[in-house]
Amino acid sequence: MAYLIQHLLTESAAQFPHKEALRFENKSLSYSELDSLTNQIAHALHAAGVQRGDRVGIYVNKSLASILAIFGILKAGGVYVPLDPNAPAKRLAYITRNCDIRVVITASAKLPTLTEFFENGTPLTSVLLTDELADGANVLPASVQCLFWQDILNYENQALSDVGTIETDLAYILYTSGSTGDPKGVMIAHRTIFTFIHWCSDTFKINASDRATSHAPLHFDLSTFDIFVTLKAGATLVLLPEKASVFPINLVKILQNERITVTYMVPSIFSLMVNYGKLAQHDLSNLRLILFAGEVFPIKYLRQLVQAVPQAEYYNLYGPTETNVCTYYKVLPSDLEEGRTEPVPIGMACENMEVFAVDENGQRVTEPGQEGELWARGSCVAQGYWGDPEKTAKVFVHNHLQPYYAETAYRTGDLVVLAEDRKNWIFVGRRDHMIKSRGYRIELGEVEAAIYGHGSVKEAAVIAIPDDLIGSRLKAFVVFHDANAGSVNDVKAYCAQKLPSYMVPENIEVLEDLPKTSTGKINRPMLAKM
């Protein structure tokens, strides 16, 4: 039988049946309870028609239910597809259409918004609720089957018989920002994510005594470390409320009161904790490992964090969703010397992976200071974009530096230089218009596409303004067809209906015309100076 992600849970449940597996606010589940409940969800999904390889949506806010949903889907042989619970219904309906999601796991509080999926077109036929609901399911179309939590608990709690999944089958699909205006689904197989899980477990020595946080939402690939590496070790996973980072001091209190030993977040969250979390007033002595990824960590804030929590080891992890983490760098005291302003390197390749840079001539970068685009190869590379062979072919390419057999490599689009030690890579910038904000990857083209959808907009351009706290802030420039026919507030409201909140420009400036280059292209450097 193939070894799959769900087996991480079943093995830990056999070894640590009564140990606390999950905590969320004042509720918790033991490993035995988590294993049994996810078996029941798997049976319920099977009864709803889910077969091997079927995509199942997860549309819940961060909670115990979100973890139950993941393992229930995997045990049923399905592919879990997280739907951002805070994204516009139109965007999520597109995702359900794009990968043909017919079954979704959700909560009663989400039912009113779920009805908007049907208004925008969706193939959904079945809904499983993760909480009790006396009534209210009548808001759904009559053709949709709704299975209540009370019904799910009537299914047997033993594992389904072998559903036929093998390690090269997909485990999940994460949708990321797309340059054409629609999100694209990154396909990850069981074997692919295991490369990352095994490396993390060995490198960071995650063990049953650890207590790790889970801050990243399910549609963000940072969540895979939190969930899978923690549960593999038989450790305790403490889920952080979605609003925790709004008040950094509350987040710091959770780290203290829950005696957290391992935490993994984007630098912007750590920067907020440094600035507003009153670290010196809290006991964070249990923290032994602090991981950060997703964006550049301003060195001044990293320095202050290390000063406040000196006993922890710090690692910068790098990698797009298409490879998860593919390089890492352990922060050294010399990296934090006063006067240094440049960020720490993104480091060297993780075990069982290789990264290399290719210059403009298609040759491998071998000398320090030489710039090139970073490529990744190995079992860490995703299976491509769901239902989009054209986009897949652009970045999942033949590795021309491997002449002996056909091999796929992933072009990250990130520009790097080789450090003087010839081991570590230093991030320089993006090859295209993709940026990072609050740890989220954003295609500026998708934001522009949304703005262009507003009937009054004639021209639009979006740029990224560097920001120490969150990485980048979005600023948009628009030209209206008629100066009296549109307003900035109208455009913002329109974007909020089309995009997640982190992709809505904070500042929109109205111009009579957008500056152009001699070739007729929008002059973005000039816009950046305005």
C-alpha positions in Angstrom: 0.0 0.0 0.0 1.2 3.5 -0.8 2.4 5.7 2.0 0.3 8.9 1.9 -0.2 12.1 3.9 -3.1 10.8 5.9 -0.9 8.0 7.2 1.0 10.6 9.2 -2.1 11.0 11.3 -3.0 7.4 11.6 0.6 6.5 12.8 0.7 9.3 15.3 -2.8 8.3 16.6 -1.6 4.8 17.1 1.5 6.0 19.0 0.0 8.9 20.9 -3.8 8.2 21.1 -4.5 10.3 24.2 -2.1 13.1 23.4 -3.4 16.5 22.5 -3.2 16.9 18.7 -5.0 20.2 18.1 -5.9 23.3 20.1 -8.1 26.2 19.0 -9.0 28.8 21.6 -10.6 26.7 24.4 -11.2 23.5 22.4 -8.9 20.6 21.7 -8.8 17.2 20.1 -6.6 14.2 21.0 -4.9 12.2 18.2 -7.4 9.4 18.7 -10.4 11.8 18.4 -8.9 13.5 15.3 -8.3 10.1 13.7 -11.8 8.8 14.4 -13.6 12.0 13.3 -11.7 12.2 10.1 -12.6 8.6 9.4 -16.3 9.5 9.8 -15.9 12.5 7.4 -14.2 10.2 4.9 -17.2 7.8 5.0 -19.6 10.7 4.6 -17.7 12.0 1.6 -17.6 8.5 0.1 -21.4 8.3 0.5 -21.7 11.7 -1.2 -20.0 10.2 -4.2 -16.4 11.3 -3.7 -13.9 9.0 -5.4 -10.2 8.9 -5.8 -8.9 12.1 -7.4 -12.1 14.1 -6.9 -11.6 17.7 -5.8 -13.3 18.7 -2.6 -13.5 22.3 -1.4 -12.8 23.4 2.1 -14.8 26.6 2.9 -14.4 27.2 6.6 -12.6 29.8 8.7 -9.6 28.7 10.7 -10.8 26.2 13.3 -10.5 22.5 14.3 -12.9 21.9 11.5 -10.4 23.0 8.9 -7.9 20.3 9.9 -10.7 17.7 10.2 -11.7 18.6 6.6 -8.2 18.1 5.2 -7.7 14.6 6.6 -11.2 13.5 5.9 -10.8 14.4 2.3 -7.5 12.7 2.0 -8.8 9.6 3.7 -11.6 9.5 1.2 -9.1 9.5 -1.7 -10.0 13.1 -2.6 -7.9 16.2 -3.4 -8.5 19.1 -0.9 -8.9 22.6 -2.4 -8.9 25.4 0.2 -11.3 28.2 -0.6 -10.2 31.5 1.0 -13.1 32.1 3.5 -12.6 35.9 3.1 -12.4 36.1 -0.7 -15.3 37.3 -2.9 -17.9 34.6 -3.8 -17.4 35.3 -7.5 -13.7 34.3 -7.3 -14.4 31.2 -5.3 -17.2 30.2 -7.7 -14.6 30.4 -10.5 -12.3 28.0 -8.6 -15.2 25.5 -8.1 -15.8 25.6 -11.9 -12.2 25.5 -12.8 -11.4 22.2 -11.0 -15.0 20.9 -11.0 -15.6 20.9 -7.2 -18.9 19.1 -6.6 -18.6 18.6 -2.9 -17.6 21.3 -0.3 -17.1 21.1 3.4 -18.3 24.2 5.1 -19.8 25.6 8.3 -23.3 26.9 8.9 -22.1 30.5 9.2 -20.9 30.3 5.6 -24.2 29.1 4.1 -25.5 32.6 3.2 -22.3 33.4 1.3 -22.3 29.9 -0.3 -25.6 30.7 -2.0 -23.7 33.4 -4.0 -21.6 30.6 -5.5 -24.8 29.4 -7.3 -25.6 32.9 -8.5 -22.2 33.1 -10.1 -22.3 29.5 -11.5 -20.9 26.5 -9.7 -21.0 22.7 -10.1 -21.6 22.1 -6.4 -24.1 19.3 -5.7 -23.3 18.4 -2.0 -22.5 20.3 1.1 -21.1 18.8 4.4 -21.5 20.9 7.5 -18.8 20.8 10.2 -21.1 22.1 12.9 -24.7 21.6 14.2 -27.5 23.4 12.5 -31.1 23.1 13.4 -32.4 24.9 10.3 -31.2 27.3 7.7 -30.0 24.9 5.0 -33.1 25.9 3.0 -31.1 28.8 1.6 -29.3 26.4 -0.7 -30.9 25.3 -4.0 -33.3 22.3 -3.6 -31.0 20.2 -5.9 -28.1 20.5 -3.4 -27.7 17.7 -0.9 -26.8 18.9 2.6 -25.3 16.6 5.2 -25.4 17.8 8.8 -22.7 17.2 11.4 -25.1 15.1 13.4 -25.5 12.8 10.3 -21.7 12.6 9.8 -21.3 11.4 13.4 -23.5 8.4 12.6 -20.9 7.0 10.2 -18.5 4.4 11.5 -15.2 5.7 12.8 -13.0 3.0 11.3 -10.9 3.8 8.2 -12.2 3.3 4.8 -10.8 0.3 2.9 -8.1 1.1 0.4 -9.5 3.8 -2.0 -6.7 3.2 -4.5 -4.7 6.4 -4.0 -1.0 6.2 -4.9 1.8 8.6 -4.1 1.8 10.3 -7.5 -1.9 11.2 -7.1 -2.7 14.7 -6.1 -3.1 15.6 -2.5 -4.2 19.2 -2.8 -4.5 22.2 -5.2 -3.7 25.7 -4.0 -4.9 28.6 -6.0 -2.6 31.5 -6.4 -2.8 34.9 -8.2 -2.8 34.7 -12.0 -1.5 37.2 -14.5 -4.6 37.0 -16.7 -7.1 38.0 -14.1 -8.1 34.5 -12.9 -6.3 32.5 -10.2 -4.4 29.4 -11.2 -4.4 26.1 -9.3 -1.0 24.6 -8.3 -1.2 20.8 -8.2 0.7 19.0 -5.5 1.0 15.2 -5.3 1.5 13.2 -2.1 5.1 12.3 -3.1 5.8 16.0 -3.8 4.8 17.3 -0.4 6.6 14.4 1.3 9.9 15.7 0.1 9.2 18.8 2.1 7.8 17.1 5.1 10.7 14.7 5.5 13.2 17.4 5.1 11.6 19.7 7.7 11.2 16.8 10.2 14.9 15.9 9.9 16.4 19.4 9.7 14.4 21.0 12.5 14.1 18.0 14.7 10.4 18.4 15.3 9.3 16.0 18.1 6.4 15.0 20.2 7.2 17.5 22.9 6.9 20.5 20.5 4.0 22.9 20.5 3.7 24.6 17.1 1.5 27.4 15.8 -0.6 27.3 12.7 -1.1 30.9 11.6 -1.2 30.6 7.8 -4.6 30.1 6.1 -5.1 26.8 4.3 -4.8 28.3 0.9 -1.3 29.6 1.8 1.4 26.9 1.4 3.0 27.8 4.8 0.2 25.9 6.3 1.6 22.6 5.1 4.5 22.8 7.5 2.3 23.7 10.4 -0.1 20.8 9.9 1.8 17.9 8.3 5.2 18.2 10.0 3.6 18.8 13.4 1.2 15.9 13.3 3.9 13.6 11.8 5.9 14.2 15.0 3.0 13.6 17.3 3.4 17.2 18.5 0.6 19.7 19.4 -0.7 22.1 16.8 -2.1 25.3 18.2 -4.3 27.0 15.6 -4.2 30.8 15.8 -7.4 32.8 15.2 -7.6 34.6 11.9 -7.7 38.0 13.5 -4.8 37.3 15.9 -2.3 39.4 13.8 -4.6 42.4 13.9 -3.6 42.9 17.5 0.0 41.7 17.7 0.1 41.8 21.5 -2.6 39.2 21.6 -0.6 37.0 19.2 2.4 37.4 21.6 0.2 36.4 24.5 -0.8 33.2 22.7 2.9 32.3 22.1 3.5 32.8 25.8 0.4 31.2 27.3 0.5 28.2 25.0 4.2 27.6 25.6 4.9 27.6 21.9 8.2 26.0 20.9 8.0 26.3 17.1 6.4 29.1 15.0 6.4 29.8 11.3 5.0 33.1 9.9 5.6 35.7 7.3 8.1 38.5 8.2 5.4 41.2 8.2 3.7 39.5 11.1 6.9 39.2 13.1 7.6 42.9 12.2 4.2 43.9 13.7 5.0 41.8 16.8 8.4 43.7 17.2 6.7 47.1 16.8 3.5 46.6 18.7 3.7 43.2 20.6 5.6 44.4 23.7 7.9 41.4 23.4 10.0 42.4 26.5 7.0 42.1 28.7 6.2 38.5 27.8 7.9 35.2 28.5 8.8 33.6 25.2 11.5 31.4 26.7 9.9 28.2 25.3 10.5 29.3 21.7 13.3 27.2 20.2 12.7 27.6 16.5 11.4 30.6 14.5 10.9 30.2 10.8 10.0 32.9 8.3 9.2 32.9 4.6 7.0 34.5 2.0 8.7 37.9 1.7 11.9 39.8 2.6 12.4 40.3 6.3 13.7 43.9 7.0 17.0 43.3 8.8 16.2 46.0 11.4 13.1 44.1 12.6 14.8 40.7 12.4 17.6 42.1 14.6 15.1 43.3 17.2 13.3 40.0 17.2 16.5 38.1 17.8 17.4 40.5 20.6 14.0 39.9 22.2 14.0 36.1 21.7 17.8 35.2 21.7 17.6 31.5 22.6 15.7 30.5 19.4 17.2 29.4 16.1 16.1 31.5 13.1 15.8 30.3 9.5 14.8 32.1 6.3 12.8 29.6 4.1 12.3 30.4 0.5 10.2 28.9 -2.2 7.1 29.5 -4.3 3.9 27.5 -4.0 5.1 25.5 -7.0 8.0 24.0 -5.0 7.0 24.8 -1.4 10.3 25.5 0.3 13.3 24.8 -1.8 16.1 26.8 -0.1 16.9 27.7 3.5 19.3 29.8 5.4 20.2 29.7 9.1 20.5 33.3 10.5 24.0 33.9 11.9 25.1 36.6 14.5 27.2 38.2 11.8 24.0 38.7 9.7 22.7 41.1 12.4 25.6 43.4 12.9 24.7 47.1 13.4 24.9 49.0 10.2 23.8 46.1 7.9 20.8 46.9 5.8 20.7 44.1 3.2 18.4 41.1 4.0 19.7 37.7 4.8 20.3 35.3 1.9 17.6 32.8 0.8 20.3 30.2 1.3 21.1 26.8 -0.3 18.9 23.9 -1.6 17.0 21.7 0.8 17.9 18.0 0.9 16.8 16.0 -2.2 16.3 19.2 -4.2 18.5 21.2 -6.4 18.3 24.9 -7.3 20.4 26.7 -9.8 20.4 30.0 -11.6 20.3 30.5 -15.4 21.6 33.7 -17.0 20.1 35.5 -20.0 22.0 33.2 -22.4 20.6 30.1 -20.8 23.9 29.2 -19.1 24.2 28.1 -15.5 25.4 30.8 -13.1 28.7 29.7 -11.4 30.4 32.9 -10.3 29.6 35.0 -7.2 27.8 38.2 -8.1 26.5 36.9 -11.4 22.8 37.4 -11.8 20.3 34.8 -13.1 16.8 33.4 -12.7 16.4 30.7 -10.1 15.3 27.3 -11.3 14.4 24.3 -9.1 14.5 20.6 -9.9 13.6 17.4 -8.1 10.6 15.8 -6.5 9.7 19.1 -4.8 8.4 20.5 -8.2 4.6 20.6 -8.5 2.7 18.8 -11.1 1.7 22.0 -12.9 -1.5 24.2 -13.0 -4.8 22.5 -13.0 -6.5 22.5 -16.4 -4.0 24.9 -17.9 -1.3 23.2 -20.0 -0.4 26.5 -21.6 0.6 28.3 -18.3 2.2 25.1 -17.1 4.4 24.9 -20.2 5.7 28.4 -19.7 7.3 27.7 -16.3 7.5 23.9 -15.9 10.1 23.5 -18.6 12.6 21.0 -19.9 15.8 21.2 -18.0 18.2 21.9 -20.9 21.1 21.6 -18.5 20.3 17.9 -18.1 21.2 16.4 -21.5 20.9 12.7 -20.6 17.1 12.3 -20.1 13.9 14.4 -20.0 13.5 16.3 -16.8 11.1 19.0 -15.7 12.4 22.1 -13.9 10.5 25.0 -12.5 11.4 28.5 -13.4 10.7 30.6 -10.3 10.8 34.0 -12.0 13.0 35.2 -9.1 16.4 36.9 -9.9 19.3 35.9 -7.6 23.0 36.2 -7.4 25.5 33.6 -6.0 27.0 34.7 -2.7 30.8 34.9 -2.2 30.8 31.6 -0.4 29.5 29.9 -3.6 26.9 28.1 -1.5 24.1 30.5 -0.7 21.8 32.5 -3.0 20.8 36.1 -2.5 17.4 37.3 -3.7 17.5 40.3 -6.1 14.0 40.8 -7.4 11.3 39.5 -9.7 11.5 38.8 -13.4 7.9 39.8 -13.9 5.3 41.9 -12.1 4.6 39.4 -9.3 5.1 40.8 -5.8 4.7 39.8 -2.2 2.5 41.6 0.3 1.8 40.3 3.9 3.3 37.0 2.7 0.8 36.6 -0.2 1.9 36.3 -3.7 0.2 38.8 -5.9 0.2 39.2 -9.7 -0.2 42.9 -10.4 -1.8 41.9 -13.7 -4.7 40.2 -11.9 -5.3 43.4 -9.9 -5.2 45.5 -13.0 -7.6 43.1 -14.7 -10.1 43.5 -11.9 -9.9 47.3 -12.1 -10.3 47.2 -15.8 -13.6 45.4 -15.3 -15.1 48.6 -13.9 -17.1 50.2 -16.7 -15.8 53.7 -16.0 -12.1 52.8 -16.1 -10.2 53.6 -19.3 -6.7 52.7 -18.3 -5.2 51.2 -15.1 -1.8 50.4 -13.8 -0.8 49.0 -10.4 2.6 49.3 -8.8 4.1 48.0 -5.6 5.4 50.5 -3.0 8.1 48.9 -0.7 7.0 48.7 2.9 9.1 47.5 5.8 6.1 46.0 7.7 4.2 44.1 5.0 6.6 43.8 2.1 4.7 45.9 -0.4 1.6 48.1 -0.6 -0.4 48.3 -3.7 -1.0 51.7 -5.4 -3.2 52.0 -8.5 -3.4 54.7 -11.1 -6.6 54.9 -13.2 -7.9 57.0 -16.1 -11.7 57.3 -16.4 -13.5 57.5 -19.6 -15.4 60.4 -18.3 -14.0 62.4 -15.3 -17.6 62.7 -13.9 -18.5 59.1 -14.4 -16.3 57.4 -11.9 -14.8 57.8 -8.4 -12.0 56.2 -6.4 -14.5 54.8 -3.9 -16.5 53.1 -6.7 -13.3 51.4 -8.0 -12.3 50.3 -4.5 -15.8 48.9 -3.8 -15.7 47.1 -7.2 -12.3 45.6 -6.5 -13.5 44.3 -3.1 -16.2 42.3 -4.9 -13.6 40.7 -7.2 -10.5 40.3 -5.2 -9.3 39.2 -1.7 -8.8 42.1 0.7 -5.0 41.8 0.5 -5.2 42.4 -3.3 -7.3 45.6 -3.2 -5.1 48.7 -3.7 -4.8 50.8 -0.6 -4.3 54.0 -2.6 -5.9 54.8 -6.0 -4.8 58.0 -7.8 -6.8 59.4 -10.8 -4.8 60.7 -13.8 -5.7 62.3 -17.1 -3.4 59.9 -18.9 -0.9 57.2 -18.0 2.7 57.9 -18.9 4.0 55.8 -21.8 7.4 54.7 -23.0 8.5 55.3 -26.6 7.1 51.9 -27.5 3.7 52.7 -26.2 4.0 50.7 -23.0 3.0 52.1 -19.6 6.0 53.8 -18.1 6.0 52.1 -14.7 9.2 53.6 -13.4 7.7 57.0 -13.9 4.6 56.0 -12.1 6.8 54.8 -9.2 8.2 58.3 -8.8 4.8 60.0 -8.7 
